[in-house]
Amino acid sequence: MRRRDFIRNATVATVGISIAGNVELFAQKLEIRKIFLTGGGYDLKTIKHLISLTGKENPKICFLPTPMGDSEAYINKWFEIAKELPVQPYVQKVFVTSAEQKTPFEDTLLQMDAILVTGGNTLNALALWKAQGIDIVLKKAWEKGIVLSGPSAGAICWFEEGLSDSRPENYTAVKGLGFLKGSNCPHYHTEAERRSLYLKMVEEGRLLPGYACDETAGLYFEGTQLRRVITQNTTDKAYKVTISKGKVVETALESELI
């Protein structure tokens, strides 16, 4: 081969590798970061909507029951619900020992199409996730395009903070993972003190402005932008709570029935 032909071919090969690498990086950037949360339960309708967000016909959905202390009752309920759905159900416990968990949490969670976090104690769940490095894994999952979801504690955890019953006696502010900006308040009209206390704490600056949801109302985010508001009935609603001229403002969001 002539020297000039070798140089030309080597240059073409290098350019080809560079383009392939850039295409791969571009594809990675195209992954849509998805979070779908509700104010309360995770019934059949809600999970069917979650399934639709994965874009898969038979998605792998991992149940993460840390806020409920890996409750066997909740785990059993998940597998019962899953029998009626086109899903491959998994569960990832956190209360485990090295004898019980032979693989890193990351190996399971990053193979999923969606991760469903239960309600329960937000404060305790976050502490355990951080101790085990699961907070980092969940961020990787989000960046990879795995749908993150959950009701109640499983909704608060994705925000910077939220109004929670995680501590004894009173509702208090708790810190979340911070994937979504602002705060979150679930069970907005179900629990008598929630709404009034949330509005008061936002107005006083003890909680960041954010979103509140009734039981079956849900919010779907792509990246950090709210893309869709859903509900199962006309009574349950979702709200955006902001501050204007030092006063709290509650705005009901337009929603669609599922």
N, C-alpha and C positions, 0 to 999 in steps of 0.2 A: 504493500500500500504506500502511495506517495505521502510525503509529509503533510502537504496541504490537504489531501483527502482525509488523512487521519485527524488533523485539527478540525476540519469541517464536521466530520462525523462525531467527534468528541464533543464539539460545541452543541450540536443538535441534541445529543444524548443528555447533556447537562441541562439544556433548556427544557427538554421533556421532563426530566426529574423535577426541575424547579416548578413547572406548570402543574405537575401531578401533586406536588407538595402543597402548592397554593390552593388547588381545587379541594384537597382534603381539609385544609384549614378553613376554607370558605364554607364547606359542608358542615364542619363543626360549629361555625358561627351561626349557621342557619337553624340549629336546634332551637325549638321554641320552648322557653321556660314556662311551665304550666303549673298553676296552683288553683285548686277548686275546693272551696270550703263552704260549710253550712253552719247554721246557728244551733242545730241540735242533733237529730238522729242520722243514721246511715241506713235507711231502709232500701227496699228493692228499687224504687224509682230513682233514688239518689245514686245508688251504685250503677244502675244502668246508664245514667248520665255520665258518671265517671268513666265507664267502659267506652262510651262514645268519644270521649276526649283523648283516649289512647290511640285511636285510629286503627285498632287491631280487632280482628274478629273473635279471638280467643286470648285476651291479654293475660299476662302474669301479674296478679295483684298481690302485694305483700301487706298483710295485716300487722301493724306495729302497735301492740297494746300496752306500751310502757306507761302511759298515764293511768291505766287501770291496774298497774302492778302485775302485768302479764296474767290477768285473771283468766283461769281456765274456762269459766262460764262465758266470758266474752269471746274467747277463742272458739269455743264450741258453737256459739251463736253465729260467728263469722262463717264457719264451715257449713253450717246449716243453710244460711242465706246463699252461700256460693253454689250449693247444689242446684239452685233454681236459675243460675245465671251462666252465660257463656264465658267463664273465666277459668284460669288455672290458679287456684287459691294457695297462698303461702302464708306462713306466720313467722315473724322474727321476734323471739323473746330476748330480753336484755338481762333479766335476772337469771344468769347462767354461770356455770363454771367452765374451766377449760376442758373438763371431762365431758361436759354436755355439748359444748360448742367447739367443734374441731376446726372450723374455718372462720376467717375474719368476717365481721358483719358486712364489710364492703362487698365481699364475694357474693353474698345473697342479694343485698339491696340494689346494687348497681346492675343486676341482671333483670330487674323488674320493668314492667311497663307503667305501673302505678304503685304508690305507697299510701296506704290508708292508716292514719293515726286515729286512735280512739279518743273519746272524751275521758275526763278524769282529772288528775292532779297535774296541771301544767308545770308548776314549779318543780315538782319532783322529777317529772319526765325530762325537763331541760337539764337538771343537775346530773342525772344518770347519762343522758346522751353526751354531755360534755366530758364526763369522767371516762366514758368508753370511746370517745372520738366519733360517735355517731352523728354529732352535729356537723362535722366536716364531711362525712359520707353523704348526709342529706343534701348538703350544698352541691356536692358533686352530682348527685342524682338530679337535682333541679337543673343544673347547667347542662346535663346530658339530655334533657328533654323528658325525663321520667315525670309523670304527673304526680304531684304531691297533693294530698287531700286529707280531709277530716272534719269532724264536727266538734264544737265546744273547745276543749283543750287542743284537739287536733286542728282547730282553726286559729286560735290565739297564737300557737307556737310559731307560725310562719311570719308574724308581724314583729315589729320592734318591741311592742308591749301590748298588754291587754288587761281587762278587768276580770279577775279570777277569784274563785273561792278556794284556792289552794292552801290558804293559811287558816288556822282556827279562828272562829268567831265572826270575822268581818270579810267582806270583799276587799281586795287590795290590788294594786298594780303589780304585774309580774313582767319580767323581761322575756322576750321571745328570741327567735333565731335572727330576726331582722331581714329576712329575704324581701318582705313587703314593708313599705314605709308606713309609719303611723301606728295606730292601735286598733284593737278589735274587741267587741263585746258580743258574746253569744247569748242565747236565751233571753233576748231583749225584752220581750213582754211576758214571758212565761214566769219568770221569777220577779216578784213584786218590786224589789229594791234595785234591780239591775239598771233600768233605764234612767231613773232619777239620779242615781249615784254616778253613772257613767257621764251623763251630761254635766253634772256638777264638777266632777274631777277634770274633765276636759276644759271647762270654763276656768277653773282655778289653776290650770297648768300642771296638774298632778298626773295627767295622762295626755299623750299626744292626740290631736284630732285623728279621726279614723272612720271605721265602719262598724255598724251594728247589724245583727241579723236575728230575726225570729227563727223558730225551730226549723221549718222546711225551706226557708229562704237561703239562697246560696250565691256566692260570688265567684266568678271565674276570671283569673288574671293570666295574661300573657306577658312575661317579663314582670314589670311592676305596674302595668297598665290594666285597669279593670275593663274587660271586654264584654262581659255578659252578666246579667242578674237573672236568676231563676227562682221559681217558687212552685209549690205544689197546690196552693190555694190562694184565693184573693185576700185572705186575712193576714197571712204571714208575709212580711215585707223585709226589705233590707234598706238601710239608711246610711247616708254619708253625714258625718258629724264634723263640723268645721267651727272656726272662730271668726267672727266679723265684728270689728270695732269693740273688741273686748268681751263680746257676748257669744255664747254658744248657739249654733244654728244647726237644726236637725232637718235633713232633706230626704224624703222618701224617694228611693230610686225606682225608675220604671223597670218592671220585671216581666218575664214571660213564663207562662205555665208549662210545666213538663208533666 
